[in-house]
Amino acid sequence: MATPSELRDLETRSQRYWTLDGIPERVMGLVWLLWSAALIAEDALPRSAWGGVLTMAIPAVLVVSGVGANWLIRRLKERLSYPRTGYVGYPEPSRRQRLLAAGVACLAALSLATLILTGRAEGMERVISPAIGLVISLAFLVLSLRQRAPHLLALAGVALALGIGIGMLKLGWRSLNWLFIGLGAASVALGLWRLRRYLAAHPRETQA
Amino acid sequence: MSELDRVIHEPARLRLVALLSGVKEADFLWLLSESGLTKGNLSSHLAKLEQAGYVEVEKTFRGKIPLTLLRLTRSGRSAFAGYKRSLSALMGD
């Protein structure tokens, strides 16, 4: 007879399947590299009209890259993973989950805007890298535990180590660029390694 | 033991129902690779689950390739939830 723990393991198989091929990690890494490239370009450009345009374009780059990443992951899975190990359709998030995610995002944006508008953001550049590194690390830790995916612990460790390490270099706001470059490179490398292993373990077969 | 659903209680079918409970839908190939069953066995157990009204089978195409999509029905989800409750009660959780 199956134990409740064995049943729980079977129920969460589909969640682990999402990162089995390394595609989400690879695309997420590319998005982070794109973000850091946009931030570096904005920083490097002189304060001219073009610099202003780029500054205004950055929020759009962030949003479009998020949507584009989702699209790219699905297209790559359709080409590489579904023909090998099958297709899984994931349940849509419930209304409550959507509201919670939107609430957390609004709260974070509001807190940041308040800090900047009230002039309390001074000195934030010293802690921004360790703080963001810690938040990303905790997110990977939660994901790793929920999905029982130990490889995500490696990214949690990298995020924390990079956040603290880059923070110690005292690069100011530029530390964020380096944090995303490091995280992006680590994520792409992990994704490529997992994709290679996945492709070797699952040669393509025709659909049943 | 009498409270456990006999259709779901069979180990291979329990595996299939538990796998499907975590997804909106999945294709035959995914269930085949995750369940470790043979194609014949998988088809036979899916037919029993479909007969009991627990699984819905949709035959479609992805491009020119045939695709068999499977999903738990509402009654399948409710039967699985009931099975888990009975199992927990039996195990004294």
HADDOCK unambig.tbl for C-alpha pairs under 7 A between the chains (distance, minus, plus):
assign (segid A and resid 4 and name CA) (segid B and resid 88 and name CA) 6.94 0.50 0.50
assign (segid A and resid 7 and name CA) (segid B and resid 18 and name CA) 6.19 0.50 0.50
assign (segid A and resid 10 and name CA) (segid B and resid 18 and name CA) 5.68 0.50 0.50
assign (segid A and resid 10 and name CA) (segid B and resid 19 and name CA) 5.31 0.50 0.50
assign (segid A and resid 11 and name CA) (segid B and resid 18 and name CA) 5.23 0.50 0.50
assign (segid A and resid 11 and name CA) (segid B and resid 19 and name CA) 5.18 0.50 0.50
assign (segid A and resid 11 and name CA) (segid B and resid 21 and name CA) 6.09 0.50 0.50
assign (segid A and resid 11 and name CA) (segid B and resid 22 and name CA) 4.84 0.50 0.50
assign (segid A and resid 12 and name CA) (segid B and resid 22 and name CA) 6.20 0.50 0.50
assign (segid A and resid 13 and name CA) (segid B and resid 19 and name CA) 6.87 0.50 0.50
assign (segid A and resid 14 and name CA) (segid B and resid 22 and name CA) 6.24 0.50 0.50
assign (segid A and resid 14 and name CA) (segid B and resid 23 and name CA) 6.60 0.50 0.50
assign (segid A and resid 85 and name CA) (segid B and resid 29 and name CA) 6.09 0.50 0.50
assign (segid A and resid 85 and name CA) (segid B and resid 30 and name CA) 5.43 0.50 0.50
assign (segid A and resid 85 and name CA) (segid B and resid 33 and name CA) 6.39 0.50 0.50
assign (segid A and resid 86 and name CA) (segid B and resid 27 and name CA) 6.01 0.50 0.50
assign (segid A and resid 86 and name CA) (segid B and resid 29 and name CA) 4.64 0.50 0.50
assign (segid A and resid 86 and name CA) (segid B and resid 30 and name CA) 4.03 0.50 0.50
assign (segid A and resid 87 and name CA) (segid B and resid 26 and name CA) 5.57 0.50 0.50
assign (segid A and resid 87 and name CA) (segid B and resid 27 and name CA) 5.40 0.50 0.50
assign (segid A and resid 87 and name CA) (segid B and resid 30 and name CA) 6.09 0.50 0.50
assign (segid A and resid 88 and name CA) (segid B and resid 23 and name CA) 6.80 0.50 0.50
assign (segid A and resid 88 and name CA) (segid B and resid 25 and name CA) 6.00 0.50 0.50
assign (segid A and resid 88 and name CA) (segid B and resid 26 and name CA) 4.30 0.50 0.50
assign (segid A and resid 88 and name CA) (segid B and resid 27 and name CA) 6.62 0.50 0.50
assign (segid A and resid 89 and name CA) (segid B and resid 23 and name CA) 6.11 0.50 0.50
assign (segid A and resid 89 and name CA) (segid B and resid 24 and name CA) 5.32 0.50 0.50
assign (segid A and resid 89 and name CA) (segid B and resid 25 and name CA) 4.93 0.50 0.50
assign (segid A and resid 89 and name CA) (segid B and resid 26 and name CA) 5.85 0.50 0.50
assign (segid A and resid 90 and name CA) (segid B and resid 23 and name CA) 5.09 0.50 0.50
assign (segid A and resid 90 and name CA) (segid B and resid 24 and name CA) 5.13 0.50 0.50
assign (segid A and resid 91 and name CA) (segid B and resid 23 and name CA) 5.89 0.50 0.50
assign (segid A and resid 91 and name CA) (segid B and resid 24 and name CA) 4.72 0.50 0.50
assign (segid A and resid 207 and name CA) (segid B and resid 29 and name CA) 6.77 0.50 0.50
assign (segid A and resid 207 and name CA) (segid B and resid 65 and name CA) 6.89 0.50 0.50
assign (segid A and resid 208 and name CA) (segid B and resid 28 and name CA) 6.95 0.50 0.50
assign (segid A and resid 208 and name CA) (segid B and resid 29 and name CA) 6.36 0.50 0.50
